[in-house]
């Protein structure tokens, strides 16, 4: 049966057809929909884990217990999960284990554009790289088979354009593999040094076998066309290259990206006049090809930074071709992403902006948009968790410099569960004066509303215990008087809490608790709540514009609030000095 | 011969749903189809685009500049932003609708007047659809995407398919009537 699917949907389908029994992930663009789609297959147990390390460990445990298991994450998530991955490469598997890494060339929604193909080489595990949705399905199944055959976790590496592109897929049926028998085997599964040493030798043997397999497998294939130009490529770059060059070139399409097929590469190189390597980001393939003593052209003409596309390839390989394009030579406004109308994060950042002498260490989530004007209050955004931990470092460095400068560390609820709790413990233990703000909007918002340990629901929508952030703060030793739970829609309450935190000489935690304005239930409940401006009272001081709400505009000479997007949060009303804004509805 | 279609707009306007319905329809018409969208941060009021390519065999899901047969813009300025994608003899379908971005709202940047007139004088095949006005008259501005879908399907010459049943597949039943009305209005308008 033919269906049109995204790469993420096809990976989920592949896991289902391969008989996957257990799947775990932490949401992260562009990987999030893999688990959301796996959750639709009720034969698979699936869960949101608190972070990627936990997800890989859950999948690893399930695999050793005998189940085919999958963990999925965005590229930076694999940094978090690298620890279990590297040692699971030693223990190997029982049921097949697949780890999906979704890289983000072009940084559509990420903090860096690291190339995770190097992880396969570094962790010493096989890596498959599909180039469309059909291959996402096929390679996921192949990855499970390969994992069991070579007794190792297998990495499936995709990129944003694979994850979020739809193409036609032939779907099949589920293979009933069941859960294998588990037998205790400490020499295989307990990586104490004595056993780890032995396993390392076994890993090297398995990699040698895999190298032979790489030359034989249909996952790597040569497509002969004109032999004047030969192109070695993989993933989405293969599709772009074929689009541009058609039969004017020959292709070696790499599907098994680690280990690479030495004999096949030599055979291909010998069969073509000029050899090009087309790959996104790092010269991963190019470095290998050059290490074989083969001449090739790669990053000399193709960029390391950003995504590739057919046009970039055409400019490099067919520079004579010109394009006629329309252009309208007038300046047009930029359209950066913004915090939504009614976003509960707005109140806390607006209040925080009043403190000109503080440093704010931010984190990964919608609230990273506070970096943009007019809010413009965040000093650093590094990675999940650094909102607290980097704040501790700032505070200690200021202390060393003899400066008494206040540091606020901000992160969301889901991020707090992901890797904020450890930072909080560190702050208390090391007697930091950090003021911590947990932007608790009751959901993992940025990635599209995934449940987390604070929301009371699991991935499959079942009721779950609610882990209370306030209780965690208390439990790790933040004093009662240093914990404030506020409603960020209430500016006065928020300002008072910030002032206390500002003055505190001990770790202080503010939990700004208010559901994301885009949650369906919130939208339904607040559908009739609207703020509007009385133009007679309005002096056009434009104070309300300083909160950076996309519903408020100075249009045709008057201030107006867009009634379609306003949810009556009243932040604008609270900053208006002339009582010119009122709220209607219930 | 591969055809390319680019849908552009502002996060929240329904470009992705429209693209999904179009891609499903093209599959049912027997084409090889690829569709590429970028979501994530751009959802929050940012500029968004989805690209659809269809034909006998499609390789890259990405459209190069000067290659789109149709540019379907849900907002006027976004039509200008992505105009370089349009083929010289391609069709521009543009919603007569303005969404001010934050830099415009705060007065740091200007929203150009006469955007529509400039587009019309630049691109001979410009079709202006008052999709938001039509959607409002039908009862909800949110169905402007279905008005534009109807217009695009008509202009692409793809009316020979049961689009209504695809729309029904992609939407909850309570929204069917409104969306189908909007879709039909779009066909008539184009």
Contacts between the chains, C-beta under 8 A, distances in Angstrom:
chain1	res1	chain2	res2	distance
A	2	B	27	7.0
A	4	B	23	5.5
A	4	B	24	6.1
A	4	B	27	4.8
A	4	B	33	6.0
A	4	B	35	7.5
A	29	B	39	7.5
A	29	B	40	3.9
A	29	B	41	7.7
A	30	B	40	7.0
A	108	B	38	5.0
A	108	B	40	5.8
A	108	B	41	7.2
A	108	B	42	7.5
A	109	B	39	7.9
A	109	B	40	3.0
A	109	B	41	4.6
A	109	B	42	7.8
A	132	B	34	7.6
A	160	B	38	6.8
A	161	B	36	6.1
A	161	B	61	6.6
A	161	B	62	7.2
A	164	B	36	6.7
A	164	B	37	5.5
A	164	B	38	6.3
A	164	B	39	6.8
A	165	B	34	6.0
A	165	B	35	6.5
A	165	B	36	4.3
A	165	B	37	7.7
A	165	B	61	4.3
A	166	B	20	7.6
A	166	B	23	5.6
A	166	B	33	7.2
A	166	B	34	6.7
A	166	B	35	4.2
A	166	B	36	7.7
A	166	B	61	7.9
A	167	B	32	7.9
A	167	B	33	7.0
A	167	B	34	4.8
A	167	B	35	7.7
A	167	B	58	7.6
A	167	B	61	7.1
A	168	B	27	6.3
A	168	B	32	6.1
A	168	B	33	6.3
A	236	B	60	7.8
A	236	B	61	7.9
A	239	B	59	4.6
A	239	B	60	4.7
A	239	B	61	7.1
A	240	B	59	7.5
A	240	B	60	4.7
A	240	B	62	6.9
A	242	B	59	4.3
A	242	B	60	7.5
A	243	B	59	4.1
A	243	B	60	3.8
A	244	B	60	7.9
A	309	B	60	7.4
A	309	B	62	4.7
A	309	B	64	7.0
A	310	B	60	5.0
A	310	B	62	6.1
A	310	B	64	5.1
A	311	B	64	4.2
A	311	B	65	6.2
A	314	B	64	7.1
A	323	B	64	7.3
A	323	B	65	5.8
A	323	B	66	4.2
A	323	B	67	7.9
A	324	B	66	5.6
A	324	B	88	5.1
A	325	B	65	5.0
A	325	B	66	4.2
A	325	B	83	7.9
A	325	B	84	4.4
A	325	B	85	7.8
A	325	B	86	7.6
A	325	B	88	8.0
A	326	B	66	7.9
A	326	B	83	4.6
A	326	B	84	6.2
A	326	B	86	5.4
A	326	B	88	7.3
A	326	B	122	6.0
A	326	B	123	6.2
A	327	B	83	6.8
A	327	B	84	6.2
A	328	B	80	5.0
A	328	B	83	5.7
A	328	B	118	5.8
A	328	B	119	7.1
A	328	B	122	5.6
A	330	B	80	7.2
A	330	B	112	5.5
A	330	B	118	6.7
A	331	B	110	7.5
A	331	B	112	7.3
A	332	B	77	5.2
A	332	B	80	5.2
A	332	B	81	6.0
A	332	B	112	6.4
A	333	B	77	6.5
A	333	B	100	7.7
A	333	B	101	5.2
A	333	B	103	5.7
A	333	B	104	4.8
A	333	B	109	4.2
A	333	B	110	6.8
A	333	B	111	5.7
A	334	B	101	6.4
A	334	B	103	5.7
A	334	B	109	6.5
A	335	B	10	6.7
A	335	B	45	7.3
A	335	B	46	5.7
A	335	B	47	4.2
A	335	B	77	7.6
A	335	B	78	7.8
A	335	B	81	7.9
A	335	B	101	4.0
A	336	B	46	6.3
A	336	B	101	7.2
A	336	B	102	6.8
A	336	B	103	7.4
A	337	B	11	7.0
A	337	B	41	5.0
A	337	B	42	5.8
A	337	B	43	7.2
A	337	B	44	4.0
A	337	B	45	5.8
A	337	B	46	3.7
A	338	B	44	5.8
A	338	B	45	4.6
A	338	B	46	7.7
A	338	B	101	7.9
A	338	B	102	4.8
A	339	B	44	6.9
A	340	B	44	6.0
A	340	B	45	6.8
A	366	B	44	6.7
A	369	B	44	6.6
A	372	B	102	7.8
A	373	B	106	7.6
A	373	B	108	7.7
A	374	B	106	5.9
A	446	B	40	7.5
A	446	B	41	7.3
A	447	B	40	7.5
A	448	B	39	7.8
A	448	B	43	7.7
A	542	B	107	7.5
A	545	B	105	6.8
A	545	B	106	5.1
A	545	B	107	7.2
A	548	B	102	6.3
A	548	B	106	7.2
A	550	B	45	5.4
A	550	B	101	7.9
A	550	B	102	5.7
A	550	B	105	6.5
A	552	B	105	6.5
A	553	B	100	5.5
A	553	B	104	7.8
A	553	B	105	4.6
A	554	B	105	7.1
A	554	B	107	6.0
A	555	B	100	7.2
A	564	B	141	6.5
